[in-house]
Amino acid sequence: MEKPSPKAGRINGSVQSQNDSTPRVSSSDSTPTDVATHYWFAALEAAEIRFALLRGQDLESRERAGSDLDLIVHPDDLIGLTDCLEAACEHSGTHIVQEFRTPHTLQIQLHGRTKEGKHTLLTLDIHTAETCFGVAYLSAERLLAVTAIAPAERFQIDGNGTAPMVPTVRPGWAGLVRFLGGFLSGGKVHPERLAFLKEAGPRECAAIRLELGIWFGATLAKRIEDALLCEDEVSLRSMAKRARRALLRRKYRYSPLRSLRETVSTTYALRVRPLFQPRGLCAAFIGTDGSGKTTLIEEVQKFLEPHYRDGKNKVHKLRPGLLPQINRLVHWRKSSYTAEDCRDPHRAKPSGAFGSALRASWYAADCVLGWPLRVLPLRRRNTLQIFDRYYHDFLVDPERARISRKSRVTRFAAKFIPRPEKILVCVADPEWIVERKQELPPHEIHRQANAYFDLAEQDASLDMIRTDCDLSESLDQALTALFRPRVTR
């Protein structure tokens, strides 16, 4: 690829000199993450970073919520690329909320907020090579040699309709990468990704055919090529496992030590490290009945789920749920509560001192044991885990679990249970809660509302969310708290 000159690069559709390389982007026309991307592309060009876009730069990706941006970068330029991104975030008002590394990939999530309270998220998948079970088979150097300068239409400015011009992997090779991603990992064949070979030019097809032969051997490569030209999904699925074994066998034959090192490093990064540095987002929403907690959770979930879309997102009720409910345990796996009973959280009197201690210990044990067995396995992936109530609710309202308010075990156990990264306390004016929902007596609602407010004031690690305002304002407060970098106090 002929590298673009840093002295005269096309940014946002206009030629700029080396002394004026900052893109002219109006924050009113673009989202904060779009502005950050504009600055980033300009900084990468000025620093002569060898990179190219793989996927997610078209208008279709812009309209699809949660769509990622995939890039390929030369391994020697990875540090420079991340340095440019940090500088772009400082100039655009965005910040990095999550990083996840494997030997050949770096996933970065950006968060931005406008003055009007609109939040945007953008996930960057940065590759230094394409891999199969951690073993690299298509290097960045090979893909960077088949690029062309093209507009990144996803990040065009609405005001004048121009888009930044950046290196982009040619459609044939980009289609090959997309197809192989699912084909080699799990035998997934997407029909819309099979036409890339027909659309590629003769020289591009010949180069792709040569690469297939290097990876899979001449015979199997020919069968895969014929199935692609015929768009035969059934044949491709039947060849997926054989293709994966052939590729890994050839890689281990010609570079055994390197392949073994890549496999071990990737396994550690994907399976072991997330147990200590979980991925994704885990948050708990606590508050009194009628405070609008459930409605807020639904809005947060609706906004965030597209950005954590591996199918493992989950909303937990109060606890991980490893241990059964005490009522079901006592009544032989059958609940003695009716739907009418559940409308009154304080329908039963609290147990005595010993019974309250047992109940508090039981729920604490569920959090301690259920966290590594129910929550952490999901957090090995980039998932969204939300708790609708958590153990901290027992500090304010223990009577709903028939725990005496005088029991000291509840507060003692709260010091040892695992905590989500963010705990949001939903507070509201007691009179507003009484008018909205009356599952509890008014005097109890007043007591709990004040107690939750005091709890948020006393614990600096908790974030207070006002829910007695417009829902959009509450959502803005919640998202700001969820993505605010935690400051050590």
N, C-alpha and C positions, 0 to 999 in steps of 0.2 A: 504494500500500500504506500502510495506517495503521501508523506505526512504533511498536513496543512501547515503553512507558514504562520508562525505566531505574529508576524508583522502585519498581516492583512487577512484576518479570519472573518468569516461572515457570521455575525452574531445578530440574532433577531431579524435576519433578512437584510442587513445593511453592513457595508464594509467599514471596519473600524481600524484605527492605527494601533500600534503597540502601546502608545502613551494614553490611549483612551479605550481600554479593553473592557471596561465595566459595562454590562448591558443596561440599556435604558428601559427599565421595567417599572411600571406603575403598580403599586400594591393594590390600587383600587380595581385594576383590570384582571389581576391574577391572584390565586390563593397564595398564602405564605410559602407552602412547599413548592409551588411553581416558581416563585421568585427565587427561592433558594437554589432550585435546579438551574435557573438562568445564570445566576452568579457562579454556580459550580462549573457549568459547561465553559464559561468564559475563563475561569481560573485554570481549568484543565488544559485548555488550548494555549494559554499564556505560558504554562509550565511545561508544555510539550509532553504531556502524559499520553502514553500509548493506550488508548481505550476505544471501544466501539459499543454501540447499543445493539442488544440482541432481540429484545421484546418489550412491548409496553410503551412504545413511543408514538403510536398512532392515535387518531381521534377516537376510535372505538374503545381503546383502553382508558381514555380520559372520561368517557361517559360511564364506564363500568366501575362501580364502587369497589374499592379494595384492590384494584389492579396494581400489580407490581411493575417495577422497572428493572429489567435485566441488562447487565452490562458484562462485557468481557474486558479484562485489563491485563497488561503484561505483568508478570509476578514482580519484576524489579520496580515497577511503578505503583505498587499497591499502597505503600506508605504515603507517597506524594499525593495519590488520589484521595485518601482519607484526610490528609492535611488540608487539601483544597476544599473538601466538603465542610470541615469544621469552620474554616474561614467564611464560606458561603452562608452557613447557618448564623454566624455572628452578624452578618450584614443584612440578613433577611428576617430576623426575629424568630427563626425556628430553632429547634434544638433536637439533638439525638436522644431518643428515649430508650433504645435497645440496640445492642450489638450482639451478634452471634457468629462465631468463627468455626470453621472446619479447615482442614489442610488446604482446600482449593476453593473455598467460598467464604464470603463475608456478607452477612445480612444485617442491614441497618434500617431502623425505622425512625422516620422524622415526624415531628409534630409541630404544627403551627396554629396560631390563633389570630384572627383579625380583630380590629378594634370593635367591630360589631358583635363579637362573640361567636363567630363561625370557626369551627375547628376542622383541620385537615390532617390526614395521615398519609404518608407515602413510604412504602417499603422498597428498599433498594437491594436487589440480589446481585452481588458482584462476584464474578467467577474469574479465577486464574487458569482454569482448565475445565473441560467437561469430563465427568467421572461416571463410573459404573461401580456401585458399591464401594466408593472411596478411591478406586483405582483410576487414574487419569488416562484417557484414551485420545482426547482431542485437545491439543495445547492451545494456549492463547495466541502464540505466534502464528499458528496455522490460520486461525480465524481472523486475526488482525491483518493478514495478507490478502483477505478477500472482502474488503470493505469499500464503501463509497460514501462521499459526503451527501447527506440528505437532511431534509427538515424534520425535526422532532415535533410533529404536529400536535401531540398531546400538550405541549407546553407553549403553544402559541399565545400571544397576547390578544385578548378579546378586542381591545381598542382599535388595533390596526391590522389584525389578522396575520401577523408575521410570526414565524417560528424560528428557533435557533437552528443553525446548520451544524450538524455533528457527524462524526464517522459512524456509519451504520453497517452492520454485517449484511452482505447481499442476500436477497430473499431466498435463493436456493439453499445456501448454507444455514441461514437462520431457520428455515423450514426443517432442514435435516436435524438440527439441534433440538427443536421442539418435538419432532417425532421420536427421536432416540431417548428423550427424557423419560417418557412414559413407557416406551417399548422395552427398554432395558431394565428399568427399575421394577415394574410389576406386570409387564405384558399388556399395558393399556394402549390401545390403538384408537386415536380420535379420527373419525372420518374426515373432518375439516382440515386435518394436517397432512393428508396424503398426496396432495396435488403439487407439492413443491418441486418434484422432479420433472413434471411435465412443463412447469413454468420456467424452469432454469434453461439457460442457453446451452448449446452443444459443448463448449469448452468447460462450462461449469458442471455439466452432467458427467463429463469424462473425469474431472477431478474428484467428484463425489464418488464415482464408481471405483476409482483407484483407492480412495480411503476405505470404502466398504470392504474391498479385498484385503487391505492390510489388517483391518480389525477382525473380520470373520472368516477369512479364507476365501479363495476364488469361488468354490462351489456354492457355499451358503450365501455369499454376497450376491451371486447371480440370481439365486432364488428370491432373495429379499428385494432386489432391484425389479425383477419381473412382477412381484406382488405389489410393489409400490406403483408401477406403471399401470397395472390393472386395478389398483385401489382395492385389492382383495384383503379385506379386514380379517376374515377367518384364517387365511393362510398365514398372515403376519402374526396373529395371536398364537398360532400353533408353533411358530418358529421362535418365539420370544425367549423361552428358556434355553433353547439350543444356542441361540445367538449370544446370550449372556455368558453361557459356559464357554463358548468358543473364544469370545473376547478375553475373558479372564484367564483362560488357559494360555492363550498366546502372550498375554502381558506377563504372567508369572514365569513363562518359559524364557522370555528374552530379558526380563529385568526383575528377577525374583525378590531381591532384597528391597528394592525401591517399592515394588507393589505390596510387599508384606508390611513395610513401614506405613504406607498410605492407608492400608486397610485397618491396621491397629490404631493409628491416629484418628481416623474417621470414626471408628467404633467408640473410642473413648470420648470424642467430642459429642457424639449423638446419644450415647447410652449412659455414660458415667457422669460427665461434667454437669448435665442438667439436673442431676440429683442435688448438687450443691449450688448451682447457679441456674435456677429454673428459667425457662423461656416464657414468652407470652406475658399475660397479665392476670393477676389474681387479686380480686377486691371483694370486700365484704361491706354490705349496707346494713346498718343497724338503726333502730328507732322505734318509737311507740306505734301501736296500731292506729291507723288512720292518718299517719304523717305523710302519706304519698310515696312511701318507700318502694312499693311494688311497681307503681306507675313509672317512677324514675328508672328503676332497673330495666323495665321493658324498653324505654327510650335509649338508655345507654347500650343495651344489648343490640338494638336495631342499628345503631350507628357503628358499633365496634365489630360486630360479627364478620362483616365482609373483609376485614383486615386480619382476622384470625380464622382462616377458612379451611381447616383441614378436617372438618367434620367431627371434631372432638370437643367443641365448645359445650359448656355445661353450666347450669344454674343449680347450686346445691341449696337445700333447705336446712338452715341452721347449722348443720354439721356434715362431715363427709359421709355418714350413713353406713359405716362398716358394722357397727353393733346395732342390733335391733332396738326398736322402741321398748321402753320398760313395760308399757302396757301390753304390748304383743308378747313379750317374754313371759309375763305373769299369766296371761290368758291363752297360752299355747298357740302363739302365732296369729291369734285373732284379736282385733282391736275391739274394745268394749265401748268405744266412743261412736256417737252418731254424728251426722252432718250438722244437726242442730246443736249438739254439744260444742262443736268446734267454733261456733260463733261466739262463745263465751270463754275467753282464755283462762278466766279464773273460776271455772265451774267447780273445781275440787279444792278442798282445803289443803294447805301445805302439810307435808309430813313432819314428824317430830325431828329432834336433833339428829338422831341416828339415821333415820330415813332420808333426811335432807342431805346428809353427808354422803350417803350411798348414791343418791341420785346425781349430785354434783360430780362425784368421782366417776360415775358411769359415763356422763356426757363428756367429761374431760378426757377419759380414756379413749372415747370414740374419736376425739380430735387428735390425740397423740398418736394412736395406732392407725387411724384412717388416713391421716395426712400422707405418710409414705406409701400406703397401699392403694389409696383411691385418688389422691390429688397429684402427687409427684409423677406417677406414670403418665398422666395426661399432659403434664408440663414438660415432658421431654420434647414435645413438639410445640409449635408456636400456637398455643391455645388460649382461649379466654375462659377463665373460671370465675364465676360470681357466686357469692354466698348471700342469700336472702335471709338475713339475721346471722349471728354468729355467737360464740360463747359469751362475748361481752354483753349481750342482751341480758344474761342472767345476773349481771352486776346491778342492773336497774330493775328488772322485772323477773325475779326468780320464781314468783308464784305461778307463772304459766307452766313451769315444769314441776310444780308441787315441791319447790325448795323453799325453805323458810328464809325470810329476809334476814334473820339473825345468824344464819349459818356462815361460818368463817371459811369453810372449805371452798366455797365458790370463788372468793377473791384470792385465796391462796393458789388454787389451781390455775387461775387465769394468768399467773406469772410464767407458767411452764408450757402452755399449749402453743403449737405453731401458729404464727400470725400471717395473714395475707400481706402482700406489700402495701396495700392501701386499705384502710378501714374508714368508711365514710359514715358520719353520724347525721342522720336526717332529723333536723329540728324544725319546729314550727310553733306558731302561737297556739297555746292550749285552746283558746276559744274557737280558733279556726278548725282545730281537730275535732272538737266537740260537735260543731255544726256539720262537719263532713262525715264523721263515722262515730257511732256510739256503741262500740262493743264493750267498752269499759265505762264505769261510772265517771262523771265529770271530775270528781275530786282525785281519782286515780290517774286520769289523763293529765291533770295539772301537775301531779307529783312526778309522773314519768317524764313529761316534757321538760320540767326543770332539772330532773336528774340527768337526762341525756345531755342537756346543755352544760351542766357542771362537769359531766364526764369528758366532754370534748374540750372544755376549758382546762381541765387538770392534766390531761394527757396530750402532750405536744405532737405525738405521732398520729393522732386522729384528726381527720379533716371534717369541719362542720359544713353542712349543706342546708341552706334554707329551702324548704319545700312549700312554704305558704306564699310563694310568688308565682309568676308565670312559669309554665313548664319549661319553656325555652331557656329561661334564666337559670332554673335549677339544673338543667342539662349542661349549661355552660359552666356552672360552678363545679359539677361533678367531673366533667372532662378535664377541666383545668386542674383539679385536685389529683385526678388519676395520672396525669402526665407531668405534674410538677416534680422536678428533681428533688428527692428527699435530702434535706440539709441536716447534717448531724448537729445535735444540740447538746 
